[in-house]
Amino acid sequence: MRGTSRADRRPTVVVTGGSAGVGRAIAHEFARHRWNVAVLARGEAGLRGTVRDIHRAGGRALAHQVDVADSDAVMRAADETVAAFGAIDVWVNVAMVTIYAPVQQTTPEEYKRATEVTYLGQVYGTLAALKHMTARDAGSIVCIGSALAYRSIPLQSSYCAGKAAVRGFLDSLRSELRHDRSHVRLTMVQLPAVNTPQFDWARSRMPRRLEPVPPIYQPEAIARHVYRAAHDSPRELWIGFPTWKAILGSMVIPGWIDGYLARHGYRGEMTSQAAMAGRPDNLYDPVDTDPGAHGRFDRRAVSTVPAADPRWLKLGIAAAIGGAFLGGLAAVRSMGGRDHARSARETQSAKFRRTRHGVSLHEPASGRR
C-alpha cells in the first residue's frame, strides 16, 4: 500500500468500535496479516480482550479507551497512534449504537446520542484520519455502512438515518478529494445482518428479544471483505444477496417495500422470547464485558458471504435487461416474419382457389361469361 515503503515499518490500521462484533473481527483480520492495529472503544474489558486477540494473531496492538462522540479524544487517539506506529495507512469507522423503538417512542435525547455515535463518530474518525493521511497524500478510509443506509426499516429510525447520513457525507468528501487531486481513498461497505452482540446491548422498548433479519452472517465473513476493500478501495462494496436486494429493490419499488415492511418488519426484528426486563444497554455507557465478535446466533449464522462492487453489479443487471430486451425484440421480429410469410401463403392459396373457379385475379369480375 502507498506510504509503507519503509521495510522496517508494518502498515497500521485504526478500528473504531473494535472491542466487539464486526469491529472486533476486523481488528483480528488485519492482525492475521501482521498489521499494527489501534483499537478505539469505550469498554475496558472488551479492549483488553481485543488486544489479547491481536497479539495472538500476530499483530501489534494499541488500545484507546475512547467514546467516538468525543471529537477531541478521537483526534488524540489518532495522534498517539502515529506517534507509536509512524503513520496510519487504513482507518475503519465501525462504532455505532441504535434504539429499537417506534419513532414516537424515541426521545429527542436518544436521537441526539445515536446521531453523535453512528453518524458524527464516523465524521470525527474521518477527520482524524485525514489530518495524518493528507499530509502523506496516502491512505484509505473505510466506513462501515448497511443496506439500511439505502432502505430504512421500522423500529430503527435513528440507526438508518445515521447510516444514510454517512453516505451523504462521504459523497461530498469524495468530490472534494478529487478536486484536490488527493490520493486518499474512501470506501463505504454496506452490510447485511451480522451475528454480533449488539442485539443484546441495544436500547429497546420492544416486548420481545431482538434479532437480526435473516439470513445472518458471521462477522469474520464480513471482516475478510473489509480487509480487501481497504486495499482495493471501491466506491462502495455491497456484501450479501440481502443487501443487493434491499438496495436495488428500494430504487425500483420503494412503495411496495414500504407496505411489505409495514406488514412484516416488526415481526422480523424480534424473536418469540420475551424481552429481558432491566437488562443494561450501551447507548450512553458500555456494557463492559468481553463477548468477542459473536452474538447468540451462531447456529443460524453463515460463515461465507459474497460481495460485489455495485458498479459491476449494476452493469451486469443492465446487461441482463439489455439482453432480455434484444431477445424480445428479436422474438417480435421473428413473429412478424412468420406472420408475413403466412400472409403471403394465404394470398397465394386464395389466388389458386379463385383461378380454379375461373376467376383470374388479374381480370375484373365483370369479365366473366
Phi and psi in degrees as a GROMACS rama.xvg file:
@    title "Ramachandran Plot"
@    xaxis  label "Phi"
@    yaxis  label "Psi"
@TYPE xy
-58.8308  137.157  ARG-2
89.6447  7.52122  GLY-3
-122.274  36.3118  THR-4
-74.1476  -23.6418  SER-5
-69.2536  123.056  ARG-6
-64.8174  -23.4599  ALA-7
-92.9728  5.21209  ASP-8
-118.311  122.612  ARG-9
-72.6325  152.246  ARG-10
-69.0877  156.016  PRO-11
-125.884  135.972  THR-12
-122.405  143.641  VAL-13
-112.268  131.899  VAL-14
-124.604  117.225  VAL-15
-85.9625  151.067  THR-16
61.7718  36.6301  GLY-17
-92.0443  9.94402  GLY-18
-93.3159  -6.94627  SER-19
-161.168  167.385  ALA-20
61.1182  -142.784  GLY-21
-60.3168  -41.5438  VAL-22
-60.8026  -40.7083  GLY-23
-63.3104  -43.325  ARG-24
-65.6342  -36.9837  ALA-25
-66.671  -44.3581  ILE-26
-57.4685  -43.3764  ALA-27
-66.2323  -38.3752  HIS-28
-64.0881  -43.6036  GLU-29
-66.5576  -38.058  PHE-30
-62.6976  -35.9926  ALA-31
-59.3905  -28.1953  ARG-32
-95.2466  15.1183  HIS-33
67.2978  37.6092  ARG-34
-86.8879  158.95  TRP-35
-75.3504  133.893  ASN-36
-127.541  114.899  VAL-37
-99.5297  131.482  ALA-38
-119.436  130.975  VAL-39
-110.373  127.735  LEU-40
-164.27  167.34  ALA-41
-91.8382  -34.4506  ARG-42
-83.5961  127.244  GLY-43
-66.791  -43.0081  GLU-44
-63.9787  -43.9032  ALA-45
-64.408  -38.5298  GLY-46
-62.846  -43.7417  LEU-47
-60.5959  -43.0656  ARG-48
-64.5213  -38.7384  GLY-49
-67.0616  -43.3642  THR-50
-59.1216  -42.5932  VAL-51
-60.8255  -43.9969  ARG-52
-63.6613  -40.5333  ASP-53
-62.6568  -46.0226  ILE-54
-62.499  -42.7888  HIS-55
-64.6174  -30.6979  ARG-56
-82.1181  -8.00982  ALA-57
105.351  5.78914  GLY-58
-98.0926  174.83  GLY-59
-108.377  140.596  ARG-60
-120.315  149.22  ALA-61
-142.14  122.523  LEU-62
-103.711  135.676  ALA-63
-124.556  115.333  HIS-64
-83.7593  95.5508  GLN-65
-139.297  141.347  VAL-66
-94.5573  121.784  ASP-67
-67.6936  -12.0788  VAL-68
-74.5557  -8.85601  ALA-69
-98.6627  99.2839  ASP-70
-62.8833  -37.919  SER-71
-65.2241  -40.4596  ASP-72
-66.3172  -37.716  ALA-73
-64.778  -42.2403  VAL-74
-65.257  -39.9023  MET-75
-63.6642  -39.7044  ARG-76
-62.5554  -38.4004  ALA-77
-64.4528  -43.7916  ALA-78
-62.2335  -42.7204  ASP-79
-67.148  -34.103  GLU-80
-66.0558  -42.5053  THR-81
-65.6826  -39.2738  VAL-82
-62.8278  -35.2728  ALA-83
-81.8536  -39.4394  ALA-84
-115.344  -6.97433  PHE-85
99.3345  -31.2353  GLY-86
-170.149  169.317  ALA-87
-118.858  117.533  ILE-88
-92.5208  -36.2837  ASP-89
-137.255  138.11  VAL-90
-124.038  126.912  TRP-91
-117.497  115.692  VAL-92
-89.9148  112.061  ASN-93
-121.41  -32.9671  VAL-94
-53.3073  138.186  ALA-95
-156.822  159.499  MET-96
-139.069  162.162  VAL-97
-149.448  162.818  THR-98
-126.452  124.872  ILE-99
-92.3485  102.439  TYR-100
-170.621  151.241  ALA-101
-60.3192  156.947  PRO-102
-53.3121  -46.3612  VAL-103
-74.6976  -6.93937  GLN-104
-106.878  9.76689  GLN-105
-105.724  128.87  THR-106
-82.9302  158.612  THR-107
-56.8056  -38.5283  PRO-108
-64.5942  -37.8236  GLU-109
-67.509  -40.933  GLU-110
-60.8705  -42.0956  TYR-111
-61.148  -46.611  LYS-112
-65.2197  -44.3074  ARG-113
-62.0045  -37.6082  ALA-114
-68.6656  -40.2456  THR-115
-60.6362  -36.5101  GLU-116
-87.2235  -56.0831  VAL-117
-72.7869  -36.3997  THR-118
-99.3159  -61.7957  TYR-119
-65.5312  -29.6302  LEU-120
-58.103  -37.9477  GLY-121
-72.9001  -35.7008  GLN-122
-63.2575  -47.602  VAL-123
-63.6612  -40.907  TYR-124
-62.3452  -41.2227  GLY-125
-64.5837  -42.4279  THR-126
-62.1966  -41.3661  LEU-127
-64.5774  -40.2454  ALA-128
-65.6766  -43.6071  ALA-129
-62.657  -34.3883  LEU-130
-53.3069  -40.3459  LYS-131
-95.0919  -30.2319  HIS-132
-76.8991  -37.9938  MET-133
-66.358  -32.1048  THR-134
-63.4768  -33.1308  ALA-135
-93.5311  -10.4168  ARG-136
54.5975  46.2217  ASP-137
-161.537  151.432  ALA-138
132.987  164.103  GLY-139
-132.725  130.246  SER-140
-112.338  124.366  ILE-141
-115.778  122.451  VAL-142
-106.353  126.572  CYS-143
-84.3538  117.222  ILE-144
-111.171  -149.726  GLY-145
-162.625  156.874  SER-146
-54.8074  -25.6402  ALA-147
-73.2882  -7.6472  LEU-148
-68.2046  -22.1226  ALA-149
-106.696  -38.7562  TYR-150
-123.837  96.568  ARG-151
-69.1015  151.796  SER-152
-124.394  161.584  ILE-153
-67.1594  156.273  PRO-154
78.7272  -6.29293  LEU-155
-133.814  45.4436  GLN-156
-62.0514  -36.6582  SER-157
-66.8345  -41.6224  SER-158
-69.4151  -46.7303  TYR-159
-60.2058  -43.4654  CYS-160
-64.4545  -39.7118  ALA-161
-62.5694  -43.7021  GLY-162
-67.5654  -38.3022  LYS-163
-64.5521  -36.9552  ALA-164
-65.2937  -38.7061  ALA-165
-59.344  -42.8253  VAL-166
-61.7346  -43.0945  ARG-167
-64.4026  -40.792  GLY-168
-60.3549  -46.0774  PHE-169
-65.6941  -36.0839  LEU-170
-62.079  -41.3294  ASP-171
-64.4749  -47.9138  SER-172
-62.8283  -38.3178  LEU-173
-59.8715  -42.6685  ARG-174
-65.3575  -38.2744  SER-175
-66.1252  -41.9581  GLU-176
-64.1177  -38.5827  LEU-177
-65.6986  -39.1889  ARG-178
-58.5697  -39.0146  HIS-179
-84.049  1.11241  ASP-180
55.2979  38.2114  ARG-181
-79.5271  147.678  SER-182
-95.7715  3.8276  HIS-183
-70.2709  134.51  VAL-184
-113.269  148.503  ARG-185
-124.039  138.794  LEU-186
-141.674  140.211  THR-187
-118.852  126.511  MET-188
-105.221  117.995  VAL-189
-95.339  121.377  GLN-190
-99.9645  155.105  LEU-191
-89.5412  -162.411  PRO-192
-72.2966  134.586  ALA-193
-128.784  144.393  VAL-194
-78.9957  89.0498  ASN-195
-128.835  167.139  THR-196
-70.8734  -7.3201  PRO-197
-59.6477  -25.0627  GLN-198
-74.3812  -13.1619  PHE-199
-103.927  -3.72185  ASP-200
-108.969  -25.9342  TRP-201
-64.5259  143.04  ALA-202
-66.702  136.276  ARG-203
-144.629  142.342  SER-204
-116.12  18.3908  ARG-205
-87.1457  152.52  MET-206
-77.5045  -14.874  PRO-207
-125.212  163.565  ARG-208
-62.7181  149.005  ARG-209
-86.0336  155.423  LEU-210
-153.602  155.154  GLU-211
-72.961  153.017  PRO-212
-75.2109  116.764  VAL-213
-61.0934  157.948  PRO-214
-73.1767  154.341  PRO-215
-113.673  140.905  ILE-216
-120.875  151.173  TYR-217
-75.0397  146.152  GLN-218
-62.2001  -29.313  PRO-219
-65.1908  -34.038  GLU-220
-63.6401  -38.0133  ALA-221
-68.3041  -44.1023  ILE-222
-60.1428  -37.1006  ALA-223
-62.3416  -39.6767  ARG-224
-70.5448  -35.7986  HIS-225
-64.6829  -41.1708  VAL-226
-59.278  -44.8126  TYR-227
-67.8126  -38.9275  ARG-228
-63.1683  -33.2096  ALA-229
-63.193  -27.2358  ALA-230
-89.9208  -42.5575  HIS-231
-84.6327  -27.7042  ASP-232
52.8358  55.3544  SER-233
-66.9238  157.884  PRO-234
-54.8981  -49.6574  ARG-235
-139.748  157.785  GLU-236
-130.182  123.599  LEU-237
-101.8  119.302  TRP-238
-102.95  121.911  ILE-239
91.7047  143.673  GLY-240
-57.5601  -39.4655  PHE-241
-59.6022  -37.108  PRO-242
-65.1139  -45.3715  THR-243
-59.3389  -46.1513  TRP-244
-64.9067  -41.8171  LYS-245
-65.0013  -44.7718  ALA-246
-70.5677  -50.3988  ILE-247
-67.2651  -38.1573  LEU-248
-62.7109  -38.9035  GLY-249
-65.7142  -29.5516  SER-250
-73.7169  -31.5409  MET-251
-99.4638  -44.9435  VAL-252
-132.517  58.135  ILE-253
-61.4355  -37.5291  PRO-254
-64.6383  -41.0271  GLY-255
-63.9966  -39.7922  TRP-256
-67.5251  -35.9069  ILE-257
-54.6503  -47.2742  ASP-258
-66.5002  -40.6697  GLY-259
-61.3171  -45.1639  TYR-260
-68.648  -32.0983  LEU-261
-62.641  -35.1705  ALA-262
-83.8196  -35.2821  ARG-263
-122.055  -12.4995  HIS-264
-62.9184  -42.0604  GLY-265
-62.582  -49.3853  TYR-266
-63.6279  -35.0589  ARG-267
-70.2993  -15.9095  GLY-268
-101.232  3.82038  GLU-269
-134.324  148.576  MET-270
-84.0255  -175.32  THR-271
-87.9345  -3.44904  SER-272
-86.3085  143.364  GLN-273
-66.2914  145.519  ALA-274
-63.8236  149.321  ALA-275
-82.6254  116.481  MET-276
-66.9078  134.462  ALA-277
74.2382  10.8824  GLY-278
-67.8071  148.735  ARG-279
-72.3907  155.347  PRO-280
-129.475  166.682  ASP-281
-106.479  22.5544  ASN-282
-62.8518  -48.1991  LEU-283
-106.389  -32.8455  TYR-284
-130.374  151.16  ASP-285
-70.3968  149.516  PRO-286
-84.9905  96.9573  VAL-287
-81.3166  74.1609  ASP-288
-126.983  178.936  THR-289
-125.764  78.7191  ASP-290
-82.4849  -11.3356  PRO-291
84.0071  -154.922  GLY-292
-88.5922  -25.1994  ALA-293
-93.724  150.548  HIS-294
-94.5998  -152.107  GLY-295
-99.068  21.0062  ARG-296
-115.123  29.237  PHE-297
-56.7335  -38.4962  ASP-298
-67.4756  -22.3574  ARG-299
-105.937  -8.07287  ARG-300
-88.2145  145.694  ALA-301
-100.648  139.053  VAL-302
-91.6882  -5.39618  SER-303
-131.772  151.411  THR-304
-153.586  137.345  VAL-305
-77.9203  158.076  PRO-306
-139.402  153.082  ALA-307
-145.088  139.224  ALA-308
-72.0342  121.059  ASP-309
-61.3352  -20.6583  PRO-310
-59.0615  -44.7845  ARG-311
-78.2868  -32.5964  TRP-312
-64.2254  -45.586  LEU-313
-66.0717  -37.8807  LYS-314
-63.3739  -41.3184  LEU-315
-63.575  -41.6119  GLY-316
-65.6387  -42.4768  ILE-317
-62.1086  -40.5937  ALA-318
-64.2564  -40.5166  ALA-319
-64.7269  -43.3461  ALA-320
-64.2066  -42.9609  ILE-321
-61.4032  -41.7562  GLY-322
-63.5527  -40.8384  GLY-323
-64.6527  -39.166  ALA-324
-64.9568  -46.5106  PHE-325
-64.9641  -38.1266  LEU-326
-62.633  -42.4395  GLY-327
-64.114  -41.1587  GLY-328
-62.2124  -42.0389  LEU-329
-63.8215  -38.0586  ALA-330
-65.3191  -41.9892  ALA-331
-62.2425  -44.1034  VAL-332
-63.2354  -40.0648  ARG-333
-63.2993  -42.051  SER-334
-64.4527  -38.5849  MET-335
-62.9581  -40.441  GLY-336
-64.3075  -40.6422  GLY-337
-66.6443  -38.7904  ARG-338
-63.9216  -40.0766  ASP-339
-64.4956  -42.5904  HIS-340
-64.6787  -40.6958  ALA-341
-64.5869  -39.6248  ARG-342
-63.217  -39.7664  SER-343
-65.5462  -40.9404  ALA-344
-64.1959  -40.405  ARG-345
-65.4594  -36.2561  GLU-346
-64.8336  -45.4101  THR-347
-62.415  -40.1676  GLN-348
-63.7766  -41.3553  SER-349
-64.0158  -40.8662  ALA-350
-61.1439  -42.4401  LYS-351
-63.5143  -44.9226  PHE-352
-64.0008  -40.6016  ARG-353
-70.5329  -35.2603  ARG-354
-66.195  -39.5974  THR-355
-61.5204  -29.372  ARG-356
-93.5336  15.1261  HIS-357
83.3974  15.6622  GLY-358
-114.582  120.405  VAL-359
-91.7073  137.438  SER-360
-70.6277  -10.9145  LEU-361
-101.018  5.93952  HIS-362
-121.801  147.095  GLU-363
-68.2333  152.315  PRO-364
-61.1989  -28.0425  ALA-365
-70.6687  -9.38502  SER-366
-80.7963  -0.979044  GLY-367
-75.4798  147.255  ARG-368
